[in-house]
Amino acid sequence: MTTRRDFLKTGTAAVATGIVFCSCGLLQSAHAQGSAQGPSRQKLPVMVGGKRVKTIDVHAHCSIPEASKLLGPIPPVTVRGNDEAVIDIDKRFAAMDAQAVDMEVLSINPNWYDRDRDLAGQVVKLQNEKLAELCASKSDRFAGFASLTLQAPDLAVQELETAVKKQGLKGAAIGGNVNGVAFSDPKFNPVWAKAEELGAPLFIHPQGVPELNKLVAGNGWLANAVSYPVETTIALSHLIFEGTFDRFPKLKVIAAHGGGFLPSYADRSDHACLVNPGGCNPDIKLKKQPTEYLKQIYFDSLVFTPEAIRHLATQVGAGQLIMGSDYPYPWQLEPVAHIFACTSLSEDEKADILGRTAAKLFNIET
């Protein structure tokens, strides 16, 4: 949801792991929100059609203080919950229970792409080790995405292989670009090739678009509400139009925040090159219509309402949706509720979105 500036907290690192869970004190808000919803609020174990479903939240954040300190001082922030860092694992479990979440796939937002190779490599190494340690110790509740030094693709390839093969991490969390360079740039191809080889999903989470800062200044926190979805939309569009998905057809990509704005206006992408051939590269011949590539991308369910879930499922297919909350940030403290409330979904589709699709994607035992 945010960069390091938005979620790193001062305080003591968690015993044995060095993990700080941000804003777990929002548990009270989750309880209050759930109480307001009355008896329809879901509780663990979640049941669909009389069968238990292991709910898996693929969009949940944490921070490694020791690693963040390597990057230097942190400016003050105002994002809700940043003054409520909770490092007690039991409190995070209680928060998950209140949300009817069995398991979180934890990620750390990349804010080291602008640092030199050695420093960024140190940060990534420490984060992956600490996160793997936590996930191994609480494997029934946590899985994790690795960090990658993407500004050094050769190093990122090594980090990904180590993370998946030796540390037990499930894939990697990446930004929306690397210092303004799109993921479709050929220099990143070795990373995508390694991810495809390993079957390791890549979770794209935007970090903000500095070029838009002046335009989005003002009321409404548009830097997040608008710029983040725009960044994801651009990242996915480049992967489609530059032929990256054609080169790596088995690449598994997960888009945060429901894929930004792309699924909401995807059909426009099918017409752009027809209207303006001069704006398209004749040497890049896509194997499918642009909108068809959306059916091979996974999208988290952080779109807030049953109607938004219905639209997203209609556009990309219910089988491409997986549950995400952005916890500990209070975007959607009841991530199960709007999935259950979406009347256009069958019971099987709801069970898939709540956890079964993610379990298959990450090879998680249910």
C-alpha positions in Angstrom: 0.0 0.0 0.0 2.7 2.5 0.9 6.4 3.0 0.7 8.8 2.5 3.6 8.2 6.1 4.6 4.5 5.2 5.1 4.9 2.1 7.2 8.2 1.8 9.0 7.9 2.4 12.7 10.3 3.0 15.5 10.3 0.5 18.3 11.7 -2.8 19.3 12.0 -5.5 16.7 10.0 -8.6 17.3 11.7 -11.3 19.3 13.6 -13.8 17.2 12.4 -12.4 13.8 13.2 -8.7 13.7 9.7 -8.2 12.1 7.6 -5.1 12.8 4.0 -5.5 11.9 2.6 -2.1 11.1 -0.6 -0.8 12.7 -1.8 -4.1 14.1 -3.5 -1.9 16.6 -6.1 -1.4 13.9 -7.5 -4.6 15.2 -9.9 -2.5 17.3 -11.1 -0.9 14.1 -11.6 -4.3 12.5 -13.7 -5.4 15.5 -15.8 -2.2 15.4 -16.3 -2.5 11.6 -17.3 -6.1 12.1 -19.7 -5.3 14.9 -21.4 -2.7 12.7 -22.0 -5.3 10.1 -24.0 -7.4 12.5 -24.3 -11.2 12.3 -23.3 -11.4 8.6 -19.6 -10.9 9.6 -17.6 -13.9 8.8 -15.6 -15.8 11.4 -13.0 -18.6 11.3 -13.4 -21.2 10.1 -14.9 -19.8 6.9 -17.5 -22.1 5.4 -18.7 -22.1 1.8 -21.4 -24.5 0.8 -20.9 -26.4 4.0 -17.2 -26.9 3.4 -14.3 -25.2 5.2 -12.2 -22.8 3.0 -8.6 -21.8 4.1 -8.7 -18.0 3.5 -5.5 -16.6 2.2 -4.7 -12.8 2.1 -2.1 -12.3 -0.6 -1.8 -8.6 0.1 -0.5 -8.0 3.6 2.5 -5.9 4.6 5.3 -6.0 7.2 8.7 -4.3 7.6 12.2 -5.4 8.8 13.5 -2.5 10.9 17.2 -3.7 10.8 17.1 -3.6 7.0 15.2 -0.3 6.8 17.8 1.4 9.0 20.4 0.6 6.4 18.5 3.0 4.0 18.8 6.0 6.3 16.5 8.3 8.2 12.7 8.2 7.7 10.7 11.4 7.2 7.6 11.8 9.5 4.4 10.3 8.0 0.7 10.7 8.7 -0.7 7.5 7.2 -3.2 5.9 9.7 -1.7 3.3 11.9 1.9 4.3 11.5 1.9 5.3 15.2 0.5 1.9 16.2 3.3 -0.5 15.2 2.7 -3.8 17.0 5.4 -6.4 17.2 3.5 -9.0 19.2 2.8 -12.0 16.9 -0.2 -12.9 18.9 -1.8 -9.5 18.2 -1.3 -10.0 14.4 -3.0 -13.4 14.7 -5.9 -11.8 16.6 -6.2 -9.2 13.8 -6.2 -12.0 11.2 -8.8 -13.9 13.2 -11.0 -10.8 13.4 -10.8 -10.5 9.6 -11.5 -14.3 9.1 -8.1 -14.6 7.5 -6.3 -18.0 8.0 -3.0 -17.0 6.3 -1.3 -13.9 5.1 1.3 -13.8 2.3 3.6 -11.1 3.6 5.4 -8.6 1.4 7.8 -5.7 1.9 7.4 -2.7 -0.5 10.6 -2.1 -2.5 12.1 1.3 -1.6 15.7 0.4 -2.4 15.7 0.5 -6.2 17.5 3.9 -6.2 20.3 2.6 -4.1 23.6 1.2 -5.2 23.9 -2.6 -5.8 25.8 -3.4 -2.7 23.6 -1.5 -0.2 20.4 -2.7 -1.9 21.8 -6.2 -1.9 22.4 -6.0 1.9 18.9 -4.8 2.5 17.3 -7.5 0.4 19.5 -10.3 1.9 18.5 -9.3 5.4 14.8 -8.9 4.6 14.6 -12.3 2.9 16.4 -14.1 5.7 14.2 -12.5 8.4 11.0 -13.0 6.5 11.9 -16.6 5.7 12.6 -17.2 9.4 9.2 -15.8 10.5 7.3 -17.8 7.9 9.1 -21.0 8.8 8.3 -20.5 12.4 4.6 -19.8 11.8 4.0 -21.7 8.6 0.3 -22.3 9.3 -0.4 -18.6 9.3 2.3 -16.9 7.2 3.9 -17.2 3.8 6.2 -14.6 2.2 7.2 -12.8 -0.9 11.0 -12.3 -1.4 12.5 -8.9 -2.0 14.7 -8.4 -5.1 17.5 -6.0 -6.1 15.9 -5.4 -9.5 18.2 -2.6 -10.4 20.8 -5.3 -10.7 19.0 -8.1 -12.6 21.8 -10.6 -12.4 21.7 -10.3 -8.6 17.9 -10.4 -8.6 18.0 -13.7 -10.4 20.3 -15.2 -7.7 18.1 -13.7 -4.9 14.9 -15.2 -6.4 16.4 -18.7 -6.8 17.8 -18.6 -3.2 14.5 -17.3 -1.8 12.4 -20.0 -3.5 14.7 -23.0 -3.4 16.5 -22.5 -0.1 14.4 -20.1 2.0 10.9 -21.4 1.3 9.5 -18.0 0.1 6.7 -18.2 -2.4 7.7 -15.7 -5.0 8.7 -12.0 -5.0 7.1 -8.6 -4.4 8.2 -6.0 -6.9 7.3 -2.3 -7.6 5.6 -0.9 -10.7 8.9 -0.1 -12.4 12.6 0.3 -11.5 13.6 4.0 -11.3 11.3 4.8 -14.2 12.4 1.9 -16.3 9.5 -0.4 -17.3 9.6 -4.1 -16.5 9.2 -4.7 -20.3 12.8 -3.5 -20.7 14.9 -6.5 -22.1 17.4 -6.1 -19.2 14.8 -7.6 -16.9 14.2 -10.7 -19.1 16.5 -12.9 -17.1 14.5 -12.2 -13.9 11.2 -13.1 -15.6 12.8 -16.2 -17.1 13.9 -17.3 -13.7 10.5 -16.6 -12.2 8.9 -18.6 -15.0 11.4 -21.5 -14.5 10.7 -21.6 -10.8 7.0 -21.1 -11.1 7.4 -18.2 -8.7 4.6 -15.6 -8.7 5.6 -11.9 -8.9 3.4 -9.5 -6.9 3.3 -6.1 -8.5 2.7 -3.4 -5.9 3.0 0.3 -7.0 5.3 2.7 -5.2 4.1 6.1 -6.6 4.8 8.1 -9.7 7.1 11.1 -8.9 6.3 12.8 -12.2 2.7 13.1 -11.1 3.3 14.5 -7.7 2.6 18.1 -8.7 -0.6 17.2 -10.5 -1.9 15.1 -7.6 -1.1 17.6 -4.9 -4.0 18.8 -2.9 -7.0 17.2 -1.1 -7.8 13.5 -1.2 -4.4 11.8 -1.0 -4.4 11.5 -4.8 -0.8 10.4 -4.7 -2.2 7.0 -3.5 -5.8 7.1 -4.7 -4.9 8.0 -8.3 -1.2 7.5 -8.9 -0.9 4.0 -7.5 -3.6 2.6 -9.8 -2.1 4.5 -12.7 1.3 3.0 -12.0 -0.1 -0.5 -12.0 -2.1 0.1 -15.1 1.0 1.3 -17.0 3.2 -1.5 -15.7 0.7 -4.2 -16.9 0.1 -2.4 -20.2 3.8 -2.4 -20.9 4.1 -6.1 -20.2 1.2 -6.7 -22.6 2.1 -4.3 -25.4 5.9 -4.9 -25.4 5.3 -8.6 -25.8 6.7 -9.7 -22.4 3.8 -12.0 -21.7 4.3 -13.6 -25.1 8.0 -14.2 -24.4 7.2 -15.6 -21.0 3.7 -17.2 -21.3 4.0 -19.1 -18.0 5.0 -16.0 -16.0 2.7 -15.7 -13.0 2.0 -12.0 -12.2 -0.3 -10.8 -9.4 -1.6 -7.2 -9.6 -2.3 -5.3 -6.4 -5.4 -3.2 -5.9 -7.4 -5.1 -8.4 -5.0 -4.3 -11.2 -5.3 -0.5 -10.9 -7.5 1.1 -13.6 -6.7 -1.4 -16.4 -9.6 -3.9 -15.8 -12.1 -1.0 -15.6 -11.3 0.2 -19.1 -9.4 -2.7 -20.6 -11.4 -2.7 -23.9 -9.9 0.6 -24.9 -6.5 -1.2 -25.2 -7.9 -3.4 -28.0 -8.6 -0.3 -30.1 -5.5 1.9 -29.6 -3.4 0.4 -32.4 -6.3 0.3 -34.8 -7.0 4.0 -34.3 -3.4 5.1 -34.3 -1.0 2.6 -36.0 1.8 5.1 -35.9 1.7 4.9 -32.1 2.4 1.2 -32.2 5.5 -0.8 -33.1 4.9 -2.9 -36.2 7.7 -5.2 -35.2 5.8 -6.3 -32.1 3.1 -8.7 -33.2 1.1 -9.7 -30.2 -0.3 -13.3 -30.2 -3.6 -12.2 -28.7 -5.9 -9.3 -28.3 -4.6 -7.0 -25.4 -7.6 -7.8 -23.2 -7.0 -11.5 -23.5 -3.7 -11.2 -21.6 -5.7 -10.1 -18.5 -7.0 -13.6 -18.3 -3.4 -14.8 -17.5 -2.8 -12.2 -14.8 -4.0 -12.6 -11.2 -5.7 -9.7 -9.5 -6.2 -9.2 -5.8 -9.8 -8.4 -4.5 -9.0 -5.0 -3.0 -11.7 -3.3 -4.9 -14.1 -2.7 -2.0 -17.6 -3.6 -3.1 -19.5 -6.6 -4.4 -20.3 -4.8 -7.6 -16.6 -4.1 -8.2 -15.8 -7.8 -7.6 -18.6 -8.7 -10.1 -17.1 -6.4 -12.7 -13.5 -7.6 -12.2 -14.6 -11.2 -12.4 -16.5 -10.5 -15.6 -13.5 -8.8 -17.2 -10.7 -11.2 -16.2 -12.5 -14.3 -15.1 -13.3 -15.3 -11.5 -10.4 -17.9 -11.6 -7.9 -15.0 -11.8 -9.1 -13.3 -8.5 -7.4 -13.9 -5.2 -8.1 -12.2 -1.8 -6.2 -9.2 -0.7 -6.7 -6.6 2.1 -3.6 -4.3 2.2 -3.5 -5.0 5.9 -2.5 -3.4 8.3 -3.7 -0.3 6.4 -7.5 0.1 6.9 -8.5 -0.1 3.3 -10.6 -3.2 3.7 -10.7 -4.6 7.2 -13.3 -7.2 6.3 -11.8 -8.7 3.1 -14.1 -11.7 3.1 -17.3 -9.8 3.3 -17.6 -8.3 -0.2 -16.7 -11.6 -1.8 -19.5 -13.4 0.0 -21.9 -10.5 -0.8 -21.2 -10.8 -4.6 -24.3 -12.6 -5.7 -23.1 -13.2 -9.3 -20.4 -15.6 -8.0 -21.1 -19.3 -7.5 -20.1 -21.0 -4.3 -17.1 -22.6 -6.0 -16.0 -19.2 -7.4 -16.2 -17.6 -3.9 -14.2 -20.5 -2.4 -11.6 -20.1 -5.1 -11.2 -16.3 -4.5 -11.1 -16.7 -0.8 -8.2 -19.1 -0.8 -8.3 -22.1 -3.1 -6.7 -20.3 -6.1 -4.0 -18.8 -4.0 -3.3 -22.2 -2.4 -2.7 -23.7 -5.8 -0.7 -20.7 -7.0 1.7 -20.8 -4.0 1.5 -24.5 -3.4 0.1 -24.1 0.1 -1.4 -27.0 1.9 -5.1 -26.6 2.7 
